[in-house]
Amino acid sequence: MNSNFDLPTAPRRRTRPPKRKTRITIYLDDEVLDEFRSRAERTGTGYQTLINAALRLRLAAGEALPAAA
């Protein structure tokens, strides 16, 4: 083992950023998913990012959610 290891020149590991998202499984209608994928392709944004933004807008509007079908 090398006893001349220079700690100041050793690369530092980055600390993990705080967790901001959670992986889930969700079932969406095919038509809804197709529309988000189409919009994502047109805008160059990920479809999951667009779904997240749509949900945020709906929550910010404070609209009542429809009853479960």
Secondary structure, 3 states (H helix, E strand, C coil): CCCCCCHHHCCCCCCCCCCCCCCCCCCCCHHHHHHHHHHHHHHCCCHHHHHHHHHHHHHHHCCCCCCCC
